Amino acid sequence: MKTLLLSVALALVGCATNPGVAPASDGTLTAMRRGTSFWASIGPLRLQALKDADDYCAARGMRANVIRSRELPAIRQWPEAQVSFTCE
């Protein structure tokens, strides 16, 4: 029983949706990750969004320059992490 609960908890924490990288109105790019449950942890979501930014720029032969990041906790919505960046 304990193993089953641990497995379910880890699955819920690790799940995130990836809307992808999108251009923002101020000329930067935004990578966003959203948890799929209220129990998803913000830290891993932020790390995944940072990795998305790095991967996006690396595919273009550049490096990501993070401008700002924003974390939205699970209050009336799924938790979310956003990273605004440029490629240099």
C-alpha positions in Angstrom: 0.0 0.0 0.0 2.8 2.4 0.9 4.6 1.7 -2.4 1.4 2.3 -4.3 0.8 5.7 -2.6 4.4 6.7 -3.2 4.2 5.8 -6.9 1.0 7.8 -7.4 2.5 10.8 -5.6 5.6 10.8 -7.7 3.6 10.5 -10.9 1.5 13.5 -9.9 4.4 15.6 -8.9 6.3 14.8 -12.1 3.5 15.5 -14.5 3.5 18.8 -16.5 2.0 20.1 -19.7 4.2 21.9 -22.1 2.5 24.5 -24.2 5.9 25.3 -25.8 7.8 28.4 -26.4 5.9 31.4 -27.6 6.9 35.0 -28.5 5.8 37.7 -26.1 4.7 41.2 -26.9 7.9 42.8 -25.6 10.1 40.9 -28.0 11.2 38.2 -25.6 10.2 34.5 -25.7 8.3 32.7 -23.0 8.6 29.0 -22.0 5.8 27.8 -19.8 5.2 24.6 -17.9 1.9 23.9 -16.1 1.3 21.1 -13.5 -1.5 18.7 -14.1 -2.6 18.6 -10.5 -2.8 20.9 -7.5 -0.1 18.9 -5.9 2.5 19.5 -8.6 5.6 21.2 -7.2 6.6 24.6 -8.6 10.4 23.9 -8.5 10.4 21.1 -11.1 8.1 23.1 -13.3 10.5 26.0 -13.3 13.5 23.7 -14.1 11.5 22.2 -17.0 10.7 25.7 -18.4 14.4 26.7 -18.1 15.4 23.5 -19.9 12.8 24.3 -22.7 14.4 27.8 -23.1 17.9 26.3 -23.2 16.8 23.6 -25.8 15.0 26.2 -27.9 18.0 28.5 -28.2 20.5 25.5 -28.5 18.5 24.3 -31.6 19.3 27.7 -33.2 23.0 27.6 -32.2 22.6 30.2 -29.4 22.3 30.3 -25.6 19.3 31.3 -23.5 19.5 34.6 -21.6 16.8 34.5 -18.9 15.1 37.9 -18.4 12.7 37.0 -15.7 10.8 34.0 -14.3 7.4 33.8 -12.7 5.8 31.0 -10.6 2.1 30.8 -10.0 1.1 28.5 -7.1 -2.0 26.3 -7.2 -4.6 28.8 -6.2 -7.8 28.4 -8.3 -5.6 27.0 -11.1 -2.9 24.4 -11.7 0.5 25.6 -10.6 2.6 27.2 -13.4 6.1 28.4 -14.1 7.0 30.9 -16.8 10.4 31.9 -18.0 10.9 34.9 -20.3 14.2 34.8 -22.3 16.0 35.9 -25.4 18.5 33.8 -27.5 22.0 35.2 -27.8 
